[in-house]
Amino acid sequence: MNFTQAQQEFRIRHYRWAKFRAAEEISEEFPHFWLFKGGLSWKRYHFMRELNEDEQKLFVSASLKRSHRYAAAGLGETTSAEEKALEERYFSIRERSPFEKELAARRRMGEKTKFASKRKVQRAMLSSFEGAFGYLGLEAARHVGQESSHVPMKFGGWIVQTSFYFGRSQSLIDYNHVIASEEQIRHPTTPGVTGPALLLANALCWINLGKMEWDYLTDTDVEPACDSVITLCREFFGELPKLLGGLEPKNIERENMTP
């Protein structure tokens, strides 16, 4: 198997798992989406809650085909007219969440809303993450910036890096995973710059059902938001052995791969 084939195989596996988990979310009334206060995460969640079950299935199917477009195309799946119509309804929504409206009204009255500091959210999220997944063998090296943190660990011969972003104007938690080879290569024109020799997957977040972001966090929101992130990461990491099985770098035909 060459690298292109391995990359597509991973995409298809992740997509199939995403469809399975999304069907469970619909039947259980979206239990992983309850904490969102505003932004795209809130918008998607409340749009889905306003649909009947058949419409939810169509909209979620369209969303997954959009975010897993290469896998869907590889399986010969296309977006139906009914799915496109629901997506158009969703993209046409301009309404802000009730919390955002309330926040705007408070600001007009001169009131200030105290959000948790980015540093507090960052410390809480990293502590929760390492407490939950330290047994998986987190790398000793960890980059912590003012607004972001990156924590790498090893799975099946790959480095899985989880990157967190903690916002600017208000505190939030946004995260994604990157799966790359441990082997590094030098940039062809800038020798001092290196990067992974292979990038198997990028910008992964649970099942990639739209943007998952916990924003407008107050002090009391921080712990449940961190718990929600941990729940999604635990599901993803628990599935990774199946997603990566047989796709280890040692099994890739290096003479046929493209960097």
ABEGO torsion letter per residue (X at the ends): XBAAAAAAAAAAAAAAAAAAAAAAAAAAGGAAAAABABEAAAAAAAAAAABBAAAAAAAAAAAAAAAAAAAAAAAGBBBBAAAAAAAAAAAABABBBAAAAAAAAAAAAGBBBBBBBAAAAAAAAAAAAAAAAAAAGBBABBBBBAABBBBBBBBGGBBBBBBBBAEAABBBBBBBBBBBBABBBBBAABAABBBBABBABBGBBEAGBEBBBBBGBBAAAAAAAAAAAAAAAAAAAAAAAAAABGABAAABBAAABBX
